[in-house]
């Protein structure tokens, strides 16, 4: 009962969010790099696993004649990245406390608050499904078959000038969904791993952090897009470094944004 009461008290409280400067997102990258080097055996293995899984999914879709989905799944990677990086946040927490690291960091992190992490995961999956559905609607409006030719899809939609309304709608929907996913997950996942709070409290805190620090947090979003984008453009190989770097840096973003005196 005492533990439940303590958790309820934390849930009922709105967390204070720190004001940050434009310099801090760059500091998070620097600290993330240091964490990656400190935990390189585990961190780079984690990144390599992401590369392997991404490659296998791509090959599987290609073998089933559904390669046209891959670019949209690649874009959707950004939506699920906060959950994918769960084990990296745990590694950074161990590095911060000078504790030993294990290969099962993701499972360890998940068990800390699995029900509430499930809430965030479900929310991000719903956003991912909305993203995919919006593009399937675009396919249905432009093509008669179920498998549109990927080689001329982008030129037809975005460059021909014949489908400007559809192109604008696709980009607008993608931007809105990406910003929504970013706002609710910028720091909520490491927060749930670190504290016994509920998912909606973590989401509110994340949205508060993004809106109250909109300029530096927009810079942080652009840095995430840049580094993960480099990883994706190298046929996933670069994700072996980019994902651990961004994951470790995200832990430090959370630590800077939410005071630790709660």
C-alpha positions in Angstrom: 0.0 0.0 0.0 2.8 2.4 0.8 4.4 1.8 -2.6 1.1 2.3 -4.4 0.5 5.5 -2.5 3.9 6.8 -3.4 3.4 6.0 -7.1 0.0 7.7 -7.1 1.5 10.8 -5.6 4.1 10.9 -8.3 1.4 10.4 -11.0 -0.7 13.2 -9.6 2.2 15.6 -9.7 3.1 17.6 -12.8 6.8 17.4 -13.3 8.8 20.5 -13.6 10.6 20.9 -17.0 13.9 22.8 -17.3 14.6 25.5 -19.8 17.4 24.5 -22.1 19.7 26.4 -24.6 20.6 25.8 -28.2 24.0 24.5 -27.0 22.5 21.5 -25.1 21.4 19.3 -28.0 25.0 19.4 -29.2 26.1 18.5 -25.7 23.7 15.5 -25.7 25.4 14.2 -28.9 28.8 14.6 -27.3 27.7 12.8 -24.1 26.0 10.1 -26.2 29.2 9.5 -28.0 31.1 9.1 -24.7 28.5 6.7 -23.5 28.7 4.7 -26.7 32.5 4.4 -26.3 32.2 3.5 -22.6 29.7 0.7 -23.4 30.9 0.0 -26.9 30.8 -3.8 -26.6 27.1 -3.7 -25.8 26.1 -0.5 -27.5 27.5 -1.4 -30.9 26.1 -4.9 -30.7 22.7 -3.4 -30.0 23.2 -1.2 -33.1 24.3 -4.2 -35.2 21.1 -6.1 -34.2 19.0 -3.2 -35.4 20.8 -3.3 -38.7 20.3 -7.1 -39.0 16.6 -6.9 -38.2 16.0 -4.0 -40.6 17.8 -5.9 -43.4 15.9 -9.1 -42.8 12.5 -7.2 -42.9 13.5 -5.5 -46.1 14.6 -8.8 -47.8 11.4 -10.4 -46.6 9.2 -7.7 -48.1 11.1 -7.8 -51.3 10.7 -11.6 -51.6 7.0 -11.2 -51.2 6.7 -8.5 -53.9 6.0 -5.8 -51.4 9.2 -3.7 -51.7 7.1 -0.6 -52.4 6.3 -0.5 -48.7 9.9 -0.3 -47.6 10.4 3.5 -48.1 7.4 4.2 -45.9 8.5 1.7 -43.3 11.9 3.4 -43.3 10.2 6.7 -42.7 8.2 5.0 -40.0 11.4 4.0 -38.3 11.6 7.5 -36.8 8.2 6.9 -35.2 9.3 3.7 -33.4 12.9 4.8 -32.7 12.1 5.9 -29.1 11.0 2.4 -28.2 13.8 0.7 -30.2 16.3 2.7 -28.2 15.0 1.5 -24.8 18.1 -0.7 -24.1 20.4 2.2 -24.9 18.8 4.4 -22.3 19.4 1.7 -19.7 23.0 1.4 -20.7 23.5 5.1 -20.3 21.8 4.9 -16.9 24.3 2.3 -15.9 27.3 4.3 -17.2 26.1 7.3 -15.3 26.0 5.4 -12.1 29.2 3.4 -12.8 27.3 0.2 -12.8 28.1 -3.0 -14.9 26.2 -3.4 -18.2 24.6 -6.6 -19.5 23.5 -7.7 -22.9 19.8 -7.8 -21.7 19.6 -4.1 -21.1 16.4 -3.8 -23.2 14.6 -6.5 -21.2 15.9 -5.0 -17.9 14.6 -1.6 -19.0 11.2 -3.0 -20.1 10.6 -4.8 -16.8 11.1 -1.6 -14.8 7.7 -0.2 -16.0 6.4 -2.6 -18.6 2.7 -1.8 -18.4 3.2 1.9 -18.9 5.9 1.4 -21.6 3.3 -0.7 -23.3 1.0 2.4 -23.3 3.7 4.4 -25.2 4.4 1.6 -27.5 0.7 1.2 -28.4 0.4 4.9 -29.1 3.4 5.0 -31.4 2.2 1.8 -33.2 -1.2 3.5 -33.8 0.6 6.6 -35.2 2.6 4.2 -37.4 -0.5 2.5 -38.6 -2.1 5.9 -39.5 1.0 6.8 -41.4 0.8 3.5 -43.4 -2.9 3.8 -44.0 -2.6 7.4 -45.3 -0.1 6.1 -47.9 -2.2 3.2 -48.9 -5.1 5.6 -49.5 -2.7 7.6 -51.8 -1.8 4.3 -53.6 -5.5 3.5 -54.1 -6.2 7.0 -55.5 -3.3 6.9 -58.0 -2.9 3.3 -59.0 -5.3 0.5 -60.0 -3.1 -2.4 -58.8 -2.1 -3.4 -55.2 1.6 -3.1 -56.0 2.5 0.3 -57.5 5.8 0.5 -59.4 8.2 2.0 -57.0 10.6 3.1 -59.7 8.2 5.8 -60.9 6.1 6.4 -57.9 8.0 9.3 -56.5 8.4 11.0 -59.9 4.7 10.5 -60.6 3.5 11.9 -57.3 6.0 14.6 -56.4 7.7 15.7 -59.7 5.1 15.4 -62.4 2.9 18.3 -61.2 -0.2 16.2 -61.9 -0.8 15.2 -58.3 0.2 18.3 -56.3 -2.8 18.0 -53.9 -2.0 14.4 -53.1 1.7 15.1 -52.6 0.9 18.0 -50.3 -1.6 15.9 -48.4 0.9 13.1 -48.0 3.7 15.4 -46.7 1.3 17.3 -44.4 0.0 14.1 -42.8 3.5 12.8 -42.5 4.7 16.0 -40.8 1.8 16.1 -38.4 2.2 12.5 -37.4 5.9 12.8 -37.0 5.6 15.9 -34.9 2.9 14.2 -32.7 5.1 11.1 -32.2 8.1 13.3 -31.4 6.2 15.4 -28.9 4.8 12.5 -27.0 8.0 10.4 -27.0 10.9 12.9 -26.9 11.6 12.0 -23.3 8.7 9.8 -22.2 10.3 6.5 -22.8 13.5 7.1 -20.8 11.3 8.7 -18.1 9.1 5.6 -17.8 12.2 3.5 -17.6 13.7 5.7 -14.9 10.7 6.5 -12.7 7.5 4.8 -11.5 5.1 7.1 -13.3 2.2 6.3 -15.5 2.3 6.7 -19.3 0.1 9.7 -19.5 2.1 11.6 -17.0 5.3 10.8 -19.0 3.5 11.9 -22.3 2.4 15.2 -20.7 5.9 15.8 -19.4 7.4 15.1 -22.9 4.9 17.4 -24.6 5.6 20.1 -22.0 9.4 19.7 -22.6 9.0 20.1 -26.3 6.5 23.0 -26.3 8.3 25.0 -23.5 11.7 24.5 -25.3 10.3 24.5 -28.9 13.4 26.1 -30.5 16.2 23.9 -29.0 13.9 20.8 -29.2 13.3 21.5 -32.9 17.1 21.6 -33.3 17.2 18.3 -31.4 14.6 16.8 -33.7 16.6 17.9 -36.8 19.7 16.3 -35.3 17.9 13.1 -34.8 16.6 13.2 -38.4 20.1 13.9 -39.7 22.0 11.1 -37.8 19.3 8.4 -38.2 18.9 9.5 -41.9 22.6 9.0 -42.5 22.2 5.5 -41.1 19.2 4.7 -43.2 20.8 6.1 -46.4 23.7 3.7 -46.0 21.4 0.7 -46.5 21.0 0.5 -42.7 24.7 -0.1 -42.0 25.2 3.3 -40.5 22.5 2.6 -38.0 25.0 0.5 -36.1 26.5 3.8 -34.9 23.8 6.3 -35.5 21.1 4.5 -33.4 23.4 4.0 -30.4 24.6 7.6 -30.6 21.1 9.1 -30.7 19.8 6.6 -28.1 22.5 7.5 -25.6 22.1 11.2 -26.3 18.3 10.9 -25.7 19.0 9.7 -22.2 21.0 12.9 -21.5 18.2 15.0 -23.1 15.8 13.5 -20.6 18.2 14.1 -17.7 18.7 17.7 -18.6 15.0 18.4 -19.2 13.5 16.7 -16.1 15.0 17.7 -12.8 16.3 14.7 -10.8 15.1 16.0 -7.4 11.7 14.2 -7.7 
